[in-house]
Amino acid sequence: MKIDISYMAVPGVKRLDNPKYIIKFIKRISGCDITLNTRKTEVVEARQVAMVIIKNNTRLSLSKIGSLFGRDHATVLHAAKVVPRYIEVDKQYAKFWKPVLRHFEIDI
């Protein structure tokens, strides 16, 4: 299943470095509230991708990124480690999340 995310972008504006925009974008594409304190797989995966995008596109500290989601810096490091691995080994995961990462100019 290929997902077209172009309709979710604001015309003429790419807010690649705005954490609030990134979180809102990931919430819309995943259909999950990634700021909730839950361990449901779909929420965790979406949250991890959002953390990776924010880490790569902003100058925020790992602690600050974690605090956006009620997590700590170690969770952000873990997300940065596992997202590329999941993309490599899980075709469904890669099909869903790779276009989102590309939208934010991240090539994994």
N, CA, C and O of each residue as an XYZ file, in Angstrom:
432
protein
N       0.833     -1.176      0.000
C       0.000      0.000      0.000
C       0.881      1.245      0.000
O       1.634      1.475      0.947
N       0.792      2.034     -1.041
C       1.567      3.261     -1.141
C       0.702      4.427     -0.686
O      -0.477      4.509     -1.033
N       1.285      5.313      0.081
C       0.531      6.414      0.655
C       0.959      7.722      0.009
O       2.153      8.007     -0.084
N       0.002      8.513     -0.433
C       0.286      9.828     -0.980
C       0.121     10.846      0.140
O      -0.991     11.084      0.612
N       1.216     11.437      0.558
C       1.160     12.395      1.665
C       1.196     13.832      1.181
O       1.142     14.754      1.995
N       1.285     14.046     -0.111
C       1.427     15.398     -0.636
C       0.233     16.293     -0.270
O       0.394     17.501     -0.097
N      -0.947     15.708     -0.155
C      -2.129     16.508      0.162
C      -2.103     17.036      1.588
O      -2.860     17.950      1.915
N      -1.249     16.483      2.445
C      -1.190     16.922      3.829
C      -0.243     18.092      4.032
O      -0.280     18.741      5.077
N       0.590     18.368      3.066
C       1.541     19.457      3.189
C       0.836     20.787      2.966
O      -0.144     20.870      2.225
N       1.342     21.813      3.609
C       0.820     23.152      3.400
C       1.453     23.677      2.121
O       2.679     23.716      2.025
N       0.654     24.085      1.132
C       1.203     24.535     -0.147
C       2.246     25.641      0.032
O       2.004     26.648      0.697
N       3.398     25.425     -0.575
C       4.453     26.431     -0.541
C       5.218     26.520      0.765
O       6.158     27.308      0.874
N       4.837     25.731      1.755
C       5.495     25.820      3.056
C       5.918     24.435      3.510
O       5.099     23.520      3.599
N       7.194     24.290      3.794
C       7.692     23.060      4.398
C       8.273     23.448      5.745
O       9.337     24.063      5.820
N       7.601     23.101      6.762
C       8.055     23.449      8.109
C       8.913     22.319      8.654
O       8.561     21.666      9.637
N      10.024     22.108      8.008
C      10.884     20.982      8.353
C      11.514     21.116      9.726
O      11.900     20.118     10.334
N      11.623     22.342     10.218
C      12.308     22.551     11.489
C      11.367     22.954     12.624
O      11.823     23.422     13.667
N      10.073     22.779     12.432
C       9.094     23.148     13.447
C       8.548     21.886     14.122
O       7.759     21.158     13.519
N       8.964     21.618     15.371
C       8.531     20.393     16.050
C       7.018     20.243     16.160
O       6.497     19.135     16.029
N       6.312     21.333     16.398
C       4.850     21.255     16.521
C       4.222     20.835     15.195
O       3.287     20.034     15.174
N       4.731     21.370     14.095
C       4.226     20.985     12.775
C       4.517     19.510     12.513
O       3.658     18.784     12.013
N       5.720     19.071     12.849
C       6.106     17.673     12.635
C       5.189     16.745     13.418
O       4.701     15.753     12.877
N       4.951     17.058     14.678
C       4.085     16.231     15.520
C       2.667     16.197     14.944
O       2.050     15.136     14.860
N       2.161     17.359     14.551
C       0.814     17.429     13.974
C       0.742     16.622     12.676
O      -0.232     15.906     12.446
N       1.756     16.734     11.838
C       1.806     16.004     10.576
C       1.787     14.499     10.823
O       1.025     13.778     10.179
N       2.613     14.018     11.744
C       2.681     12.586     12.049
C       1.364     12.105     12.657
O       0.916     10.996     12.366
N       0.745     12.926     13.493
C      -0.569     12.563     14.050
C      -1.584     12.360     12.930
O      -2.367     11.411     12.960
N      -1.569     13.256     11.940
C      -2.532     13.164     10.835
C      -2.274     11.939      9.969
O      -3.211     11.235      9.593
N      -1.015     11.682      9.651
C      -0.693     10.580      8.746
C      -0.915      9.226      9.419
O      -1.334      8.270      8.768
N      -0.634      9.144     10.724
C      -0.749      7.859     11.428
C      -2.129      7.630     12.022
O      -2.526      6.487     12.250
N      -2.856      8.700     12.273
C      -4.150      8.576     12.913
C      -4.048      8.297     14.404
O      -5.027      7.912     15.043
N      -2.846      8.496     14.956
C      -2.597      8.228     16.380
C      -2.199      9.509     17.093
O      -1.543     10.378     16.518
N      -2.602      9.614     18.352
C      -2.113     10.717     19.180
C      -0.781     10.286     19.779
O      -0.742      9.574     20.783
N       0.297     10.718     19.162
C       1.625     10.251     19.544
C       2.135     10.864     20.840
O       3.209     10.502     21.321
N       1.367     11.792     21.407
C       1.776     12.380     22.681
C       1.167     11.636     23.871
O       1.471     11.949     25.022
N       0.312     10.658     23.595
C      -0.287      9.872     24.683
C       0.737      8.960     25.333
O       1.700      8.539     24.693
N       0.531      8.664     26.580
C       1.407      7.761     27.313
C       0.887      6.332     27.132
O       0.185      5.804     27.994
N       1.240      5.719     26.007
C       0.792      4.368     25.708
C       1.909      3.611     25.000
O       2.815      4.210     24.421
N       1.830      2.290     25.056
C       2.822      1.443     24.387
C       2.231      0.699     23.193
O       2.823     -0.272     22.722
N       1.092      1.128     22.704
C       0.507      0.494     21.526
C       1.470      0.646     20.359
O       2.035      1.717     20.137
N       1.646     -0.429     19.625
C       2.644     -0.470     18.553
C       2.510      0.678     17.569
O       3.496      1.335     17.236
N       1.283      0.922     17.101
C       1.106      1.972     16.095
C       1.472      3.356     16.631
O       1.973      4.198     15.886
N       1.224      3.589     17.911
C       1.571      4.873     18.520
C       3.082      4.968     18.723
O       3.690      6.000     18.437
N       3.678      3.893     19.214
C       5.120      3.874     19.451
C       5.888      4.099     18.150
O       6.834      4.887     18.120
N       5.491      3.415     17.076
C       6.179      3.570     15.797
C       6.063      5.000     15.283
O       7.052      5.582     14.835
N       4.878      5.560     15.343
C       4.677      6.939     14.878
C       5.488      7.913     15.729
O       6.095      8.842     15.197
N       5.501      7.709     17.036
C       6.255      8.572     17.943
C       7.755      8.499     17.631
O       8.443      9.520     17.621
N       8.255      7.283     17.378
C       9.671      7.114     17.070
C      10.046      7.828     15.774
O      11.095      8.468     15.700
N       9.206      7.724     14.764
C       9.483      8.412     13.501
C       9.483      9.922     13.720
O      10.350     10.621     13.197
N       8.529     10.427     14.481
C       8.485     11.868     14.772
C       9.753     12.311     15.498
O      10.297     13.376     15.205
N      10.219     11.506     16.434
C      11.454     11.840     17.162
C      12.649     11.904     16.223
O      13.488     12.798     16.336
N      12.725     10.959     15.299
C      13.833     10.940     14.340
C      13.772     12.180     13.441
O      14.800     12.803     13.176
N      12.599     12.531     12.985
C      12.444     13.711     12.126
C      12.856     14.975     12.880
O      13.601     15.802     12.355
N      12.370     15.117     14.103
C      12.703     16.297     14.897
C      14.201     16.339     15.195
O      14.820     17.400     15.129
N      14.779     15.190     15.521
C      16.219     15.125     15.806
C      17.042     15.560     14.602
O      18.030     16.279     14.752
N      16.641     15.131     13.414
C      17.394     15.444     12.199
C      17.135     16.846     11.657
O      17.979     17.389     10.943
N      16.005     17.435     11.974
C      15.644     18.714     11.357
C      15.658     19.912     12.294
O      15.365     21.031     11.871
N      15.990     19.697     13.541
C      16.040     20.827     14.476
C      17.363     20.794     15.236
O      18.152     19.856     15.123
N      17.570     21.830     15.997
C      18.766     21.898     16.837
C      18.398     21.657     18.303
O      19.164     22.006     19.201
N      17.235     21.066     18.544
C      16.802     20.797     19.913
C      17.664     19.705     20.536
O      18.147     18.808     19.844
N      17.849     19.793     21.830
C      18.579     18.747     22.539
C      17.730     17.488     22.605
O      16.510     17.533     22.450
N      18.393     16.371     22.836
C      17.655     15.105     22.944
C      16.661     15.153     24.097
O      15.559     14.614     23.993
N      17.046     15.792     25.189
C      16.139     15.918     26.338
C      14.898     16.725     25.986
O      13.789     16.371     26.388
N      15.081     17.811     25.236
C      13.952     18.650     24.841
C      13.024     17.891     23.888
O      11.801     17.983     23.997
N      13.615     17.144     22.955
C      12.796     16.343     22.040
C      11.994     15.322     22.831
O      10.793     15.171     22.609
N      12.637     14.631     23.738
C      11.938     13.653     24.570
C      10.814     14.276     25.367
O       9.742     13.687     25.508
N      11.059     15.477     25.893
C      10.035     16.130     26.720
C       8.783     16.493     25.916
O       7.701     16.619     26.488
N       8.918     16.663     24.596
C       7.746     16.938     23.754
C       6.758     15.773     23.785
O       5.565     15.942     23.532
N       7.281     14.587     24.102
C       6.470     13.368     24.106
C       6.342     12.762     25.501
O       5.805     11.664     25.649
N       6.825     13.459     26.522
C       6.781     12.924     27.877
C       7.785     11.797     28.073
O       7.561     10.902     28.888
N       8.882     11.832     27.339
C       9.921     10.807     27.401
C      11.259     11.451     27.725
O      11.350     12.673     27.843
N      12.306     10.627     27.870
C      13.626     11.180     28.146
C      14.541     11.056     26.930
O      14.144     10.533     25.889
N      15.772     11.545     27.081
C      16.712     11.571     25.956
C      17.054     10.164     25.454
O      17.309      9.979     24.264
N      17.061      9.183     26.342
C      17.401      7.810     25.953
C      16.369      7.240     24.972
O      16.713      6.455     24.088
N      15.126      7.634     25.133
C      14.077      7.181     24.224
C      14.310      7.731     22.819
O      14.067      7.042     21.828
N      14.780      8.966     22.740
C      15.078      9.574     21.441
C      16.254      8.846     20.789
O      16.226      8.568     19.590
N      17.273      8.541     21.567
C      18.415      7.779     21.044
C      17.978      6.406     20.554
O      18.428      5.939     19.508
N      17.105      5.766     21.310
C      16.598      4.457     20.923
C      15.829      4.559     19.594
O      15.994      3.719     18.709
N      14.999      5.582     19.467
C      14.237      5.779     18.228
C      15.182      5.967     17.044
O      14.957      5.401     15.974
N      16.231      6.754     17.228
C      17.193      6.996     16.151
C      17.915      5.714     15.740
O      18.377      5.582     14.607
N      18.001      4.787     16.666
C      18.660      3.510     16.388
C      17.721      2.513     15.707
O      18.136      1.806     14.789
N      16.467      2.448     16.145
C      15.569      1.402     15.661
C      14.826      1.744     14.373
O      14.517      0.839     13.598
N      14.531      3.014     14.119
C      13.773      3.363     12.915
C      14.500      2.916     11.646
O      13.875      2.286     10.793
N      15.794      3.215     11.484
C      16.480      2.710     10.281
C      16.504      1.183     10.212
O      16.415      0.609      9.127
N      16.622      0.538     11.348
C      16.633     -0.927     11.376
C      15.278     -1.489     10.954
O      15.218     -2.444     10.180
N      14.192     -0.905     11.457
C      12.856     -1.358     11.074
C      12.626     -1.161      9.578
O      12.043     -2.022      8.919
N      13.079     -0.040      9.046
C      12.914      0.224      7.617
C      13.659     -0.822      6.792
O      13.200     -1.228      5.725
N      14.789     -1.241      7.290
C      15.599     -2.233      6.590
C      14.964     -3.623      6.595
O      15.039     -4.333      5.593
N      14.347     -4.019      7.698
C      13.874     -5.402      7.827
C      12.366     -5.589      7.646
O      11.925     -6.700      7.354
N      11.575     -4.548      7.810
C      10.121     -4.667      7.747
C       9.582     -3.905      6.536
O       9.544     -2.675      6.540
N       9.171     -4.633      5.508
C       8.732     -4.008      4.265
C       7.462     -3.156      4.447
O       7.347     -2.085      3.851
N       6.528     -3.620      5.254
C       5.307     -2.850      5.500
C       5.630     -1.537      6.203
O       5.110     -0.481      5.839
N       6.485     -1.613      7.203
C       6.913     -0.429      7.939
C       7.572      0.553      6.975
O       7.262      1.745      6.979
N       8.486      0.039      6.148
C       9.211      0.882      5.195
C       8.261      1.523      4.188
O       8.405      2.700      3.860
N       7.300      0.759      3.703
C       6.336      1.278      2.729
C       5.541      2.450      3.292
O       5.247      3.414      2.586
N       5.196      2.353      4.574
C       4.392      3.397      5.204
C       5.234      4.612      5.582
O       4.830      5.745      5.318
N       6.395      4.397      6.193
C       7.153      5.497      6.786
C       8.209      6.130      5.891
O       8.553      7.294      6.094
N       8.737      5.405      4.908
C       9.777      5.983      4.051
C       9.322      7.248      3.322
O      10.079      8.217      3.277
N       8.108      7.278      2.746
C       7.663      8.522      2.095
C       7.562      9.699      3.069
O       7.824     10.843      2.699
N       7.184      9.411      4.302
C       7.089     10.464      5.314
C       8.485     11.010      5.609
O       8.681     12.224      5.672
N       9.444     10.118      5.788
C      10.818     10.554      6.050
C      11.378     11.343      4.864
O      12.080     12.337      5.055
N      11.073     10.909      3.653
C      11.525     11.630      2.461
C      10.909     13.023      2.390
O      11.562     13.987      1.992
N       9.632     13.111      2.786
C       8.963     14.418      2.806
C       9.731     15.414      3.672
O       9.795     16.604      3.366
N      10.301     14.914      4.740
C      11.080     15.761      5.649
C      12.574     15.721      5.322
O      13.414     16.085      6.145
N      12.883     15.275      4.113
C      14.247     15.285      3.583
C      15.215     14.447      4.411
O      16.360     14.838      4.637
N      14.736     13.294      4.855
C      15.573     12.341      5.598
C      15.668     11.080      4.760
O      14.659     10.453      4.437
N      16.877     10.722      4.420
C      17.100      9.521      3.610
C      17.706      8.446      4.488
O      18.870      8.522      4.881
N      16.897      7.442      4.787
C      17.367      6.306      5.611
C      17.397      5.088      4.747
O      17.758      4.008      5.214
